Amino acid sequence: MYIIGRISTFPLTATGDINTYAVFAETIRRLLGPSGRACVILPTGIATDATCQRFFADLNEQHALASLFDFENRGHLFTDLHTKTKFCLITVSRERVAESQFAFFCQLIRHLSDPLRRFTLAPQDLELLNPNTRTCPIFRTRADAELTRKIYQRVPVLMREGGSIPIVNDFKKILRADSLLLGLALPDDNAHSPNEKFDLDCFAKGQLMAAHLWQELSKT
């Protein structure tokens, strides 16, 4: 690994904590002919891990990602691997691809034909959704992906601000369900402070957001 990190043969994957699967992916891509494609089985981290972000960002910039289908081994597709092992079928193309096919959290092969799981994203969508890390966003359903894309097309990239809501932990323990927290306030609203406020414009946009949310959830 030290030697790989010292040479310039793998500029996109020989960074950070080097893993041979990432170097293998970069090698496969280089071997493609002018109209070639390659479909390989790799850990899903090739698209989601920080150490592979330069590789995935380059795939997106070059319109080279044809599809990425993520699996959890709960269906025992690989009997010698742990059931929580995540892997993917990733297809890269030398020719430019207009849109990429995705599916996540699949457990069986037939899940790939489920229209509720499978969705498409264009390169500009991927850049829109993760402009900072340039890694692959993960969505359980097509509705999740479409709703998030609509939100990001209308609002700027959000920054992490504010505090925690302790009662959420009680909801998890008692109801055994996760909570979805959607912030509508602005940084200058002075929450729990003197002159606390909440703009009516944010309230109106929150109502529209809730309507879109329930509409998309009804499709799942």
Secondary structure, DSSP 8 states (H G I E B T S, - for coil): -HHHHHSSS-TTTSSSS--HHHHHHHHHHHT--TT-EEEEEEETHHHHSGGGHHHHHHHHHTT-EEEEEEEEGGG-SSTTS-TT-EEEEEEEESS--SSEEEEEEE-SGGGGG-TTT-EEE-HHHHHHHSTTT------SSHHHHHHHHHHHHHS------S---THHHHHHHHH-----------GGG-TTSTT----HHHHHHHHHHHHHHHHHHTT-
